[in-house]
Amino acid sequence: MSNIMDSLYNMRLLDDLARQDTVIHKLHPLVKLLATVSYLTVVVSFGRYDIGGILPLVIYPVMVFTLAELPVKPIVLRILLVSPFIIGIGILNPFFDKQIFVLGDREISRGWVTFLSILLKSGLTVTAALLLIATTGMDRLGSALRMLKIPRIFVLQLLLTYRYISVLMEEVARTLRAYSLRAPKQKGVHRSAWGSLAGQLLLRTFDRAQRIYEAMCLRGFAGEYNTGGFGKLRIGDWVYLAVWFLFFITVRFYNIPMLIGSLITGVIR
């Protein structure tokens, strides 16, 4: 039971973080969405062997973390949740890509380089997506998507699915609480009750969703998930977007670590 409630709390934590009042939180949601999309595009555009070129892009999540005053631990824990899937995708690369290249005095398989590249790219993209939600919130993010002329049905499905997860978790918690009260000395749910509990859970969530929909209709819902309007983009929003665009373009077309290394070695010589 405690695990279910902890999961429900952790899921709502991102929405709570999105209500803070910092420099990043005050930015227009459309600006943060465009900056994140451009960041993701640049990250995935690098070649599978170009680890050095990706490294400067770590600056973006670090700056957002700092300016938004977000706690690092909850975000890192969510990144670790998807790490097994990332490792599962890239762990076979060293067995298929056995080409060797020399790094200093050592020989390294290109497969391990591609594996590290997958880990780095996946970590950066997942972190950027979580930071976008933690600094914007799903409702404001949905409004930004509508401003980009994303079809209403897609945005509505995204928002309602996100909300329905919390409804499902609440019904799971209630069902397990009722079961534990009727079987106080039993640890967990007996396998003979799995089918009936799953059916009851499905019926309860359908009924809860219907009540929520009726409540939305009574409040004027007509197919558009209204979250309130936003003002026009301010100068600070444009500056934020322009600075990151310029940084991403620079990192994509110039190998900054190599340039810095060449500059340092040239000065030393």
Buried (B, 14 or more C-beta within 10 A) or exposed (E): EEEBBEBBEEBEBBBEBBEBEEEBBEBBBBBBBBBBEBBBEBBEEBEBBEBEBBBBBEEBBEEBBEBBBBEEEBBEEBBEEEEEEBEEEBEEBBEEBEEEEEEEEEEEBBBEBBBBBBBBBBBBBBBBBBBBBBBBBBBBBBBBBBEEEEEBEEBBEBBBEBBBEEBBBBBBBBBBEEBBEEEEEEEEBEEEBEEEBEEBBEEBBEEBBEEBEEEEEEEEBEEEBEBEEEEEBEEEBEEBBEEBBEBBEEBBEEBBBEEEEEEEEEEEE
